[in-house]
Amino acid sequence: MVNYMSSAVVTVRIPEDLRREMKRYREKINWSAEIREFIAERIEEERKREAFERLLNLVKSLPGVPEGTSKRLVRDERESH
């Protein structure tokens, strides 16, 4: 549920032919709700992208392991059975 008491108004310019099409479907489509949902989803996508980039940068900053570590760990695991 959206709290309209603390809402802001945003104005968007669109081509006139698009506006006519929107009017045609206004009984079936709640354009305000559609646009609010789109904006919320787009913001969430951007937050996820930023979080992924931070994680990627963190992983890149981690020190590497010495060469041959993987082979040694696999060999040690096989020999332990």
C-alpha positions in Angstrom: 0.0 0.0 0.0 1.4 3.4 -1.0 1.3 6.2 1.5 0.0 9.1 -0.7 0.3 11.5 2.2 4.0 11.7 1.6 3.9 11.4 -2.2 5.6 13.5 -4.7 4.3 14.4 -8.2 6.5 13.6 -11.2 5.8 14.9 -14.7 6.9 13.1 -17.8 6.7 14.2 -21.4 5.6 11.6 -23.9 4.7 11.8 -27.5 1.0 12.7 -28.2 0.3 9.5 -30.0 1.4 7.5 -27.0 -0.8 9.7 -24.8 -3.8 8.9 -27.1 -3.1 5.2 -26.8 -2.9 5.5 -23.0 -6.3 7.2 -22.9 -7.7 4.4 -25.0 -6.8 1.9 -22.3 -7.4 4.0 -19.2 -10.4 1.9 -18.2 -8.3 -1.3 -18.2 -4.9 0.0 -17.1 -4.1 2.1 -14.0 -1.2 4.0 -15.6 -0.1 5.6 -12.3 0.2 2.2 -10.6 2.0 0.8 -13.7 4.5 3.6 -13.7 5.1 3.5 -9.9 5.7 -0.3 -10.2 8.1 0.1 -13.1 10.1 2.8 -11.2 10.3 0.6 -8.1 11.4 -2.4 -10.1 14.0 -0.4 -12.0 15.4 1.1 -8.7 15.6 -2.5 -7.3 17.5 -3.7 -10.4 20.0 -0.8 -10.0 20.5 -1.5 -6.3 21.2 -5.2 -7.1 23.7 -4.1 -9.9 25.5 -1.8 -7.5 25.6 -4.5 -4.8 27.0 -7.0 -7.4 29.7 -4.5 -8.5 30.7 -3.9 -4.8 30.9 -7.7 -4.3 32.9 -8.1 -7.5 35.4 -5.3 -6.4 35.7 -7.0 -3.0 36.5 -10.3 -4.6 39.0 -8.7 -7.0 40.8 -7.1 -4.0 41.2 -10.4 -2.2 44.7 -11.9 -2.3 45.2 -14.9 -4.6 46.4 -18.3 -3.5 49.8 -19.8 -4.4 50.0 -21.7 -7.7 49.3 -25.4 -7.3 47.0 -25.0 -4.2 44.0 -26.5 -6.0 46.0 -29.6 -7.1 47.4 -30.1 -3.6 43.9 -29.7 -2.0 42.4 -32.2 -4.4 45.3 -34.7 -3.9 45.0 -34.3 -0.1 41.3 -35.0 -0.2 41.7 -38.1 -2.4 44.4 -39.5 -0.2 42.4 -39.0 3.0 39.8 -41.6 1.8 
